């Protein structure tokens, strides 16, 4: 238990906030995980396979700053699909357009902005250059 939590007179708000976040992430969450796992082993099998017990930490004000940082990082991760970002935020997949990665240029699907970098073979390249040049010169004069 962080000492700062008990001495509120001499500690700053920042120290207190950090101590609360540490208490939650290092003590309360591991205990909740143990309880969840034990309940899922013992209680859940009595109700079927599609049932599970879990807890939601997103509503805790001490962890809001961490959630905000994760949202900003996910927003910048253009290589992830929207469904992958939803999973990271503990939401269900939606499929459809959410299954694609988008580039942040008006949010185009990644497949639409890729370039074809294949090099044409030498035969068609030399034929096009010499044949087109001669035809274009004769048409201009």
Helices and strands as residue ranges (DSSP letters): G 3-5, H 13-23, I 24-28, H 29-42, G 44-46, G 61-63, H 64-76, H 82-88, G 96-99, E 102-103, E 108-109, G 110-112, H 122-140
